[in-house]
Amino acid sequence: MTTPLERIRRRYENTDKKCPECGYVDEEGNWESRTDGGRIVYRHVCPSCAASREHTFTLG
């Protein structure tokens, strides 16, 4: 059983693969997630150019 937060991360890993900076398509996805209890941040670092992008959600 997966949580809603895990499903969001998988969605990014499956649909948001192309780096907007260099155009590299990261087939592995590799989005990481972290939370501080008040928000959750999904982050991806491009393996080609090291550009970082994040999606942040406020909880509660």
N, C-alpha and C positions, 0 to 999 in steps of 0.2 A: 504494500500500500504506500502510495506517495502522498506527500503533503502538497497543498497548493503552491507553496514556495518552491518546492522541487520541480513542480510542473512548469512554473514560470522559467526557471533556469534552463530546463530542457527545451522549452520553446525557443529561447535565445540561442541555445547550442544548435538547434536544428534549422533556424530560419535567419539568424543574424550572423552570417559567416564572413561577409565581405567587409574588409576594412575601408572606411570612408576616406582615409588619408592616402593609402597607396594602392588600393584595389585588390590586395591579396585576399584570396579566399581560403580561410582556415577551416579545412574539412573536419578537424578535430573539435572545433568549437571552443572548448575549455573556458567557459565562463565560470568565474568563482562568485560565491555569494557570502555576505557577512551581515550580521545584524548587531545593533547595540540595544535592542529591545524596543526602540521607538521608531526605527526605520530599518529597511533592508536595502543593501546595495549590491547590484549585480555588476561585475567588472570583467572586462576582457582586455588583454594586452596583445596586440598584433605580434606574431612571431617574426614577421618580416621587417617591420619598421619601428616596433615598440610603441606605437600610438596606443593610448589608453582611452577607453570609453566606458561610461557607466550609465546605469539606469537605477534610479533611487525611488523607493516607495515609502511613504510614511505609514506606519502601522497605527491602528486604533483610532 
